């Protein structure tokens, strides 16, 4: 129990020092912690533990109530990353797909060849305006719920992309990268 009180006293001292309510020097803070740790058994025996953990803790702002509150606007000139999924191709054909994408003005970030765990793909960096010029689709920004905590995040999605004839023998689909993998 004394260790717990010492940890709580350290946390309170750190929060108080960060807000300007501290003593102003490191030595004064250490003395305050020492006093709270040695005399804490008598002074805090009648207080509730929940009150100690909440005291001085900064409050987290609540997440927006609805997804529309998130600003998910994108610029036509803001660089984005897309993955061009390829058919089952040899390494030479994958490299040819990457070269064709570069020729069309896309920056190739990496080429991932086929293996047991993932589909073959070429990662490119481009702008939404360049993507629309070549693939005639659109980039949609959506607000989606977070899986790990309350709140929302902005996710990009490719919609209505048309693979041009020059890519049809090489590419299957174009998607945004999975945010959990990258």
N, C-alpha and C positions, 0 to 999 in steps of 0.2 A: 504494500500500500504506500510506503514512503516513496518508492521509486515512481509510482504513478503520480503522486503529488508533485514530485520534482519535475517530471516531464510536463505536467500541466503548468507549473510555475514557469518553466522555460518557455513554453508556448505563449503564455500570457506576457512574459517579459519581451519576447520577440515582437509580438503584435503591438504592444504598447510603445516599443522603441521605434517601430516602423511608422506609427501614426504621429509621432512627435510628442507622445506622452511619456517617453522614457526619461532616463536620467541624463542622457547626453554623452556619456562615456562608457566604454566597455567595462571598466572596473566597477562602476556604479551598478550596472546591470548584473554583473556577476554577484555582487554583494546582495542585491535584492533577491536573486534566485537562491543563494545560500540561506538567507534568512527564511524565505518561504519554505525551503526544503527541511530545515531543522525544526522550525516551530510550526510547521504546517499540520502536524498530527493533531495538535490541540485547537488551532484556529479554524481548520476546515472540517472538523469531525461532524459538525452539525449541518454543513451545507450539502446540497444535492450535487452529485457528480455531473449530471446533465447541465447544471448551471455553469459549472467550471469549464466544460468543453465548449459551450456556446459563447462564453464571455470573450469579447474582443475579436471574435472570428469575423473576417470580412464576409459580407453577404454576397452571394452569387446572384447576378441579375436573372430574373425569370426568363425562360425562352418565350419567343413570340407565341401568342395564342393560336394564330392560324398560319398556314404555310404562305399565304399571300403577303404576309408582313415581311418575309425575307426578300431582299433585293437580289434577284438573280439575273439582272440584265447583263448582256454581253455585248462587246463591241465587235464590229465587223473586221477590225484590224488587230484584235487581241489574239496572240498566238494560242492555239489549242493543240492537244495531242489526240491523234486518232489511230486506230489499228485497222489495217487492211488485211482481212483474213484471206488466206490463199487456199487454193485447192491443194490436194496432195501433189506436190511438185518436187522435183529434184533440186538440189542446192543451186545448180546453174540457172534453173528457171526461177527460183526465188530471187536470186541476184538480178536476173533480167527484170523481174517485177519491180525491185527496188530502183534499178536504173531508169525504168520507164516512169516511175513516180517522180524521181529527181528531174527527169527531162520535162515533166509537166509543172515543175516549179515547187514541188513539195520537198521539205527537208527530211531526209531519212534519218531517224534516230537509232534504230537497230532492226536487225532481221532475226527473227526467231524461227528456226527450222523445226520441222515436225519431230515430235517425240511422243512418248507414252502419256505424258501429263498435259500437253497443250497442243492446240492447233497451230499450224504454221501461220505466221503473220509478219507484217512489216509495219513498224511503228513510224508514223510521220508526224511532223509538226507543220502546221499550216494556219492560215487565218480562215474564219468562216466565209469571207467573201471569195477566197481562192477555192475553197471546197465547193461552194455553190457553182462557181464557174465551170468546174470540171465534172462534178458528180450530180449537179442539178438538184440536190437534196437541200435540207436545211438543218441547222444546228438549233436545237431547242434547249433552253435552260429551264429546269424544273426544280421546285423545292420539294425535297423528300425527307421523310422522318429519319432521324438517326436511330440506329439499332442499339448503340451502346449506352445512350443516355437520352433524356428528354431534349427535344429541340429539332431543328431542321437544318439541312445543308443544301447547297445548290449543286445539282448534278447536270451535266450536259448529256444530251442524247441526239443521235443522228436519226433523222426522219426522212422518209421518201427518197433515199439516195438511189440513183440509177447508175449502174455500172456501165461505162462506155464500152463500145465494141472492142476497142484495143485492149481492154482489161478482162474481158469475159472469159478467156481461156485460162487466165491466171488467178483472178480474184473472185471470191464468193460474196463477201459482205464487208461493210465498213461500220465500225462501232467505236464508241468512246471506250477508253480503258476502264477496267473494273477497278473502282476506287479501293477495294479491299486488297488488291494484289499489288498496286503501285502506289 
